[in-house]
Amino acid sequence: MASESVPSKHIRLTSHPGQQGSGGAPAIVWGAPSAAERGPVVGTTTNRSQRNVIGSHSGSYGVYRALAVAAGSLVKGHRADLTDTAPTDLIGPHPQWCDAEKIVSIDPWGASVQNVFADFLAQGYDVRPTIAVTKAHIHLPEIKQALAFQRLQVDGRILLEDSSAAVTKIAVEPVWWLPGVAKRFKVDEGSLRRALFEETGGMYPELVTRSDLEIFLPPIGGQTLYIFGNPRDLADPAVTLTARVHDECNGSDVFGSDICTCRPYLTHAIEECIRGAQDGGVGLISYSRKEGRALGEVTKFLVYNARKRQLGGDSADKYFLRTECVAGVQDMRFQELMPDVLHWLGIRKIHRLVSMSNDKYDAITGSGIEVGTRVKIPDELVPADAKVEIEAKIAAGYFTDGAVPTGADLASTKGRGLE
């Protein structure tokens, strides 16, 4: 028998029953009325007989875990010590947690496994949290500017003397219930499984060989939530909720690239959330890892070049065409799964949605959440080089309280030269 320091050269494949998910694997009944009846998600473990999912925890970071094990920096099968890791704020449970129609892409019990699955942990099952809830302060120069121009005021609760904002911060990893995901996208589950198998280079053979395993831990990024005010108020439709659902844009969000409106819109939304929380409401930023419309940064930068170098330069009327020429599709974010985290928070009404996206609005309202006012980005916050983007999006159906540009207007909207 091989020791922990000398791994066995024998590899046990997981593509057939008997190697995984048999015997000691807990059953998962998605949408069950309690955690005990639902059952725990058991992913990363050296005891394959306990596994009841496809894939492993931590999304794309699972690859780094493998590198750490191979390099000898991490002991294979390390079990996390979950002492004192419980959420700083209790979220739920909410009725949506037990509705298999409302939540299909995250584990609603993922933040509280230490309590709700304590019996399984005591029996030696490697049950890991897929959601973590903590407290934090965020510091943004735009908030300092808002204070300087007296658009915001320090209140000592939400906005502090050092101009930082107090937030509850929540990290969420994806946990896909494949039958529900397929239904959400109106596709056959078998077709979904085959596409996932083929487009990941056959990385997960259980997708096509193990129909008895319905849970998939996809190797993708998750979401981070920033809550301004009392998290419990999110589930109270009588408390005014200001919210933005934001998709990752590293170039703008972090480095301030001016070819898009992402950071200006994000920081504007944060200001609106702070103001709303100070007025007795609650604010929410839901930040999803979907870089470059889920096409990735390499594709995004290639599209930038194509837009700038095309005959006549960058223009709004060819904004989406250039993306489609490179990627084969205009957008792969597909907002159908996005509302799940809102349902996990118990949200039933968003009073002020800081977003112009018709796709996000349709997904949210289509999932049964009421939306009151929609808030567009102020014109003065749109960078000069991002006017092509914003005009193209408005023409394509994005919300605006102004005029919708015509074809002639779009053709005349030009950006600057290549960055």
MARVEX-159519 format. One line per 8 residues: their letters; for each residue x, y, z of C-alpha. Coordinates in steps of 0.001 Angstrom, whole numbers. Example, Ala and Ser with C-alpha at 12.3 -4.5 7.8 and 13.67 -1.06 7.14 Angstrom:
as> 12300 -4500 7800; 13670 -1060 7140
//
This chain:
masesvps> 0 0 0; 1450 3363 -988; 2118 5968 1704; 813 9537 1506; 4271 10793 483; 4655 8219 -2292; 1523 8246 -4461; 386 5018 -6048
khirltsh> 1049 4630 -9769; -2270 2799 -10114; -5013 5117 -11419; -8660 4320 -10765; -10891 5779 -13423; -14182 7355 -12397; -16132 6710 -15577; -18045 3633 -14429
pgqqgsgg> -20154 2666 -11417; -18176 913 -8701; -15340 3419 -8861; -17342 6375 -7583; -20725 7121 -6127; -21499 3604 -4935; -21904 2217 -1456; -21159 5100 896
apaivwga> -22106 8009 -1331; -24917 10122 176; -27962 10603 -2013; -28778 14127 -3206; -32430 15094 -3629; -32299 18559 -5155; -35043 20885 -3937; -35833 18792 -846
psaaergp> -37507 20693 2023; -34533 20420 4409; -30770 20012 4340; -31016 16548 5881; -33396 15400 3144; -31385 17121 410; -28057 15561 1380; -24492 16964 1248
vvgtttnr> -22363 17669 -1804; -19234 15517 -1518; -16663 16417 -4135; -12949 16511 -3347; -12057 13398 -1366; -9574 10543 -1552; -12373 8090 -678; -14056 7766 -4058
sqrnvigs> -16884 5662 -2662; -18138 8793 -860; -18204 11066 -3913; -21643 11929 -5244; -20771 14619 -7799; -18893 15142 -11049; -15838 17388 -10777; -14197 18846 -7686
hsgsygvy> -14430 21843 -5404; -12859 25285 -5959; -13631 25566 -9656; -10583 26376 -11786; -8439 26529 -8647; -8688 22763 -8431; -5895 22700 -11027; -3643 24686 -8689
ralavaag> -4497 22235 -5917; -3344 19419 -8193; -97 21265 -8874; 449 21732 -5144; -61 18010 -4542; 2248 17057 -7429; 4925 19480 -6199; 4714 18097 -2676
slvkghra> 3490 21369 -1169; 96 19936 -204; -635 16568 1345; -3041 14608 -840; -6398 14333 864; -5904 17296 3199; -9095 17956 5174; -9944 21553 5986
dltdtapt> -10235 22488 9668; -13534 24406 9676; -13221 25671 13244; -14396 29307 13500; -15141 29526 9764; -18927 29819 10118; -20674 32748 8368; -20523 36136 10100
dligphpq> -24132 36688 9037; -26837 34064 8823; -28445 33904 5377; -31757 32060 5162; -33008 29477 4923; -35556 30942 2523; -38445 29194 749; -36547 29512 -2552
wcdaekiv> -33918 27104 -1213; -36413 24255 -1437; -37703 25182 -4882; -35897 23244 -7603; -37185 25768 -10147; -35530 28749 -8430; -31987 27562 -7681; -30082 25144 -9945
sidpwgas> -26509 26519 -10110; -25434 26981 -6475; -25815 24920 -3308; -28187 26850 -1017; -26826 24964 2001; -23215 25581 971; -22473 28214 3637; -23633 26184 6609
vqnvfadf> -22280 22670 6036; -20564 22737 9456; -24001 22741 11097; -26519 21194 8716; -24247 18299 7701; -22465 17835 11046; -23490 14166 11187; -21853 13459 7820
laqgydvr> -18685 15292 8890; -18582 13224 12072; -18817 10061 9978; -15723 11094 8007; -17317 12567 4890; -15312 15407 3325; -18134 17942 3094; -16761 21362 2141
ptiavtka> -18402 24785 2111; -19118 26229 -1327; -20193 29595 122; -18334 31758 2638; -19717 34825 4425; -17452 37417 6065; -17192 41112 6995; -14967 43632 5223
hihlpeik> -14290 47273 4406; -13843 48479 842; -11838 51560 -160; -12495 53256 -3503; -11162 56588 -4786; -14549 57238 -6375; -16173 57134 -2924; -13636 59650 -1639
qalafqrl> -14578 61833 -4589; -18277 61446 -3789; -17530 62586 -234; -15470 65528 -1477; -18333 66661 -3712; -20814 65968 -882; -22823 63449 -2855; -22284 61112 112
qvdgrill> -21893 61757 3835; -20049 59811 6532; -22562 58149 8862; -20282 55904 10928; -22300 52799 10070; -22178 52272 6312; -19605 54923 5388; -16795 55439 7882
edssaavt> -14502 58358 8734; -11650 56957 6636; -14055 56944 3635; -14247 53136 3625; -17569 51370 3312; -18572 48526 5646; -19883 45472 3805; -20853 41861 4241
kiavepvw> -18864 39950 1629; -19929 36547 307; -18024 34198 -2014; -20092 31666 -3960; -18808 28678 -5930; -20922 27123 -8711; -22721 23844 -8009; -24822 22778 -10992
wlpgvakr> -27810 20463 -10746; -27686 19275 -14343; -31395 18391 -14828; -32332 21891 -13638; -29646 23631 -15709; -30823 21784 -18829; -34425 22769 -18137; -33417 26395 -17558
fkvdegsl> -31774 26488 -21004; -34601 24493 -22600; -32269 21732 -23802; -32177 17981 -23360; -30043 16938 -20394; -28213 14362 -22482; -27306 16993 -25063; -26052 19308 -22310
rralfeet> -23922 16570 -20794; -22445 15647 -24179; -21596 19279 -24993; -19959 19778 -21578; -17955 16580 -22080; -16803 17386 -25608; -16082 21093 -25123; -13894 20381 -22085
ggmypelv> -11811 17896 -24058; -13346 14888 -22333; -12160 16114 -18934; -15192 14683 -17123; -16202 11294 -18600; -18852 10874 -15879; -20905 13485 -17712; -21730 10911 -20366
trsdleif> -21203 7637 -18486; -22790 8375 -15107; -26339 9659 -15545; -26919 8735 -11898; -24644 11639 -10862; -26711 14802 -11293; -24410 17362 -9608; -21533 18957 -11527
lppiggqt> -18879 21216 -9990; -17794 23117 -13130; -14209 24427 -13440; -15309 28065 -13684; -15269 31133 -11486; -18136 31926 -9162; -19574 35118 -7719; -18787 37602 -4966
lyifgnpr> -21569 39504 -3232; -21109 42850 -1469; -23989 43797 841; -24368 47323 2215; -26601 47297 5271; -28350 44397 7001; -28251 41207 4873; -31562 40067 6365
dladpavt> -33265 43087 4789; -32618 41672 1325; -35511 39254 1785; -37932 41974 2935; -39702 43545 -67; -40752 46437 2189; -37092 47519 2528; -35797 49445 -484
ltarvhde> -33156 47386 -2294; -30636 48993 -4636; -28743 46373 -6630; -26364 45840 -9513; -25477 42518 -11131; -22016 43090 -12623; -19993 40813 -14880; -16226 40848 -14503
cngsdvfg> -14126 43181 -16647; -10591 43110 -15266; -9219 45741 -17641; -11759 48353 -16578; -12762 47219 -13080; -9166 46973 -11830; -6972 48907 -14261; -9374 51598 -15447
sdictcrp> -9230 50922 -19212; -11494 53483 -20893; -12792 51398 -23803; -15855 50331 -21813; -18155 51588 -19066; -17590 48728 -16617; -15712 50422 -13765; -17643 53712 -13970
ylthaiee> -20927 51824 -13851; -19699 49587 -11021; -18498 52454 -8852; -21662 54436 -9621; -23684 51446 -8441; -21622 51200 -5251; -22332 54869 -4569; -26049 54252 -5146
cirgaqdg> -25942 51208 -2824; -24270 53218 -59; -26788 56024 -405; -29675 53566 -394; -28396 51803 2731; -27879 55122 4511; -31480 56055 3711; -32745 52980 5528
gvglisys> -32572 50483 2688; -30029 47857 1673; -27561 47665 -1216; -26204 44710 -3174; -23438 44241 -5728; -23341 40775 -7283; -20021 40344 -9101; -19742 37373 -11492
rkegralg> -16543 35966 -13029; -17553 36141 -16695; -14607 37988 -18209; -15155 39413 -21674; -18823 38346 -21879; -17601 34891 -20807; -15462 34769 -23957; -12244 35372 -22026
evtkflvy> -9677 38145 -22118; -7694 36861 -25093; -10810 36890 -27274; -11797 40286 -25877; -8457 41849 -26781; -8563 40306 -30259; -11972 41917 -30720; -10561 45269 -29568
narkrqlg> -7954 45061 -32336; -10519 44055 -34953; -12809 46928 -33976; -10091 49556 -34118; -8447 48312 -37338; -11541 47728 -39454; -12187 49968 -42420; -13519 53281 -41113
gdsadkyf> -12382 52589 -37548; -14435 51623 -34522; -18157 52257 -34851; -21284 51295 -32955; -23029 49759 -35943; -20306 47078 -36174; -19713 46678 -32431; -21396 43271 -32046
lrtecvag> -20422 42087 -35547; -16707 42278 -34764; -17194 40142 -31653; -19185 37563 -33584; -16548 37401 -36333; -13865 36471 -33805; -15814 34411 -31269; -18672 33051 -33365
vqdmrfqe> -21194 34504 -30921; -21895 37976 -29573; -22137 37023 -25904; -21766 33811 -23880; -22738 35112 -20450; -26251 33671 -20792; -27948 35275 -17803; -30373 32392 -17237
lmpdvlhw> -28428 31152 -14185; -27670 34611 -12784; -30852 35073 -10666; -30099 31953 -8588; -27938 33862 -6128; -30663 36503 -5766; -33123 33757 -4838; -30563 32345 -2390
lgirkihr> -30598 35728 -635; -34391 35557 -474; -34879 38565 -2759; -38389 39081 -4101; -38143 42715 -5211; -35362 44990 -6454; -36587 48537 -6060; -33704 50168 -7943
lvsmsndk> -31780 48055 -10471; -28582 49834 -11491; -28287 48245 -14919; -29183 48980 -18512; -28889 45365 -19669; -32060 43947 -21148; -30680 40402 -20781; -30157 40824 -17028
ydaitgsg> -33516 42542 -16545; -35354 39826 -18482; -33604 37052 -16542; -34376 38637 -13172; -38029 39419 -13868; -38490 36136 -15714; -37409 34286 -12563; -40206 35940 -10587
ievgtrvk> -38337 38852 -8977; -40056 42220 -9308; -37999 45181 -10545; -39046 48761 -9890; -36853 51563 -11264; -33977 50942 -13658; -30979 53252 -13274; -28757 54029 -16285
ipdelvpa> -25175 55159 -16085; -24991 58978 -16045; -23782 60352 -19381; -20894 62198 -17732; -19452 58884 -16472; -19160 57333 -19941; -15497 57514 -21108; -14958 59008 -24568
dakveiea> -13666 55716 -25954; -16667 53831 -24551; -19333 55803 -26419; -19211 53257 -29249; -20076 50492 -26790; -22886 52317 -25023; -24547 53481 -28246; -24391 49977 -29701
kiaagyft> -25922 48459 -26585; -28738 51004 -26408; -29552 50362 -30060; -29584 46619 -29334; -32212 47019 -26600; -30424 48230 -23471; -32505 50444 -21207; -32244 54206 -21622
dgavptga> -34360 57162 -20591; -33145 59081 -23630; -33319 58701 -27392; -32469 55373 -29046; -29795 55905 -31727; -30649 55169 -35374; -28523 53404 -37941; -27070 56692 -39138
dlastkgr> -26240 57685 -35570; -24457 54388 -34975; -22368 54645 -38122; -21235 58125 -37111; -20177 57042 -33599; -16420 56569 -33782; -13876 55587 -31184; -10263 56645 -30968
gle> -7298 54703 -32344; -5984 51389 -31060; -5092 51462 -27360
//
